[in-house]
Amino acid sequence: MCKMRFEEKPMSERAEGASGTETPGCQPPLSGLRVLDLSQVMAGPFCCMLLGDMGADVIKVEPPGVGDQTRKSMGFRMKGEDSPGFLALNRNKRSMTLDLKSEQGQRVLHRLVETADILVENSRPGVTRKLAADYETLSRINPRLIYASISGFGQTGPWSQRPGFDLIAQAMGGVISATGIPGAEPVKSGIPVGDLGAGMFACYGILSAVIGRQQTGRGQYIDTSLLDATLALSVWESTEYWATGKSPGPLGTANRMSAPYQAFEASDGYFVVGAANQKLWLIFCDVIGRPELKDDARYANNVDRVQRRSELAEELRPAFRTRPAAEWVDKFLSAGVPAGPIYDYGVALDNEHVHHRRAVIDIDHPVEGSFRALGFPAKLSGTPASVRRPPPLLGQHNEEILAELGLLDAAGPVTA
């Protein structure tokens, strides 16, 4: 039997139900939760989109006239004024414009907070206090409020007032020092691991606090940052540093804990292969026609191979240049050794497996028409994520939300 888990408020006060392939009669798993998204750009909007995808009613509170910086900041456009970056991070949300520098805007926000479960913001520490939108103020209005702050370096500490960008977090969190090719100029991770990691950790903290609130009846404050995220994701790098006393450097495509586990050049391009344990290493040697390596004392076990990673790679390279990449991938896979081609995004986003997994979806938008977006990485069997709303136009839901708050009559807005 399917039950709504979060029943603090009637569903009539919440977002419309999801459509899709969920179990008949079941609401999306986060139905009944209202989220106020006061964040901009990436980390906060990504966090709130994850919550919205699972059924939460997300109200995106934006500055009048300009909205989220990402609406205009991308260097390219499709049909409308909102950038592809904004469209990618803001589905399943409603947009409301409020001037939080004004008393009127603050009053409306406080009314919203009375109805909300969660608030997410990513201003520099201290800014929300000036807008009467800080946790201390809002938790007095709604003690059940779960309030998440995402910043560059956290709310406390000597770096807390520094501006926070993914690039800076990667640099100061060690990621850049361990990325790229040895001896080459610094390279950051191509994926914004600080921004996206902070958004995911904030979502994790929020859902933990929601469960905690079921026991205590009270909300709480969540503080996470881009720096916290980059450090938390540096599992192998931190382990190597503490084990050896030396800061890990860049390895290209190689792995810190296993060898061979990297890209190799075939006769027509590169591919990747990973012999991550002793069994796979022994099979690997047979596949490449070098069975004598199995008895080579230099590479007797994984520890030896990791310590001689570069030497081992040089030993292997001549063999790989004798065949095309696709042939090597087939040979390794047939033998049970993990391997794969290196795809660009044109192939990575458009292939049989990705389509089967619905990792790419189409979203209908009132201005853009149908556009493509990334799908839902977590597949729930009974109450799957779904797109209930396209990314909103700026202020699209002002009247709708004001009416829900009782702040709209026939003559127009009462207090906004």
Disulfide bonds with the S-S distance in Angstrom:
Cys2-Cys26 2.12
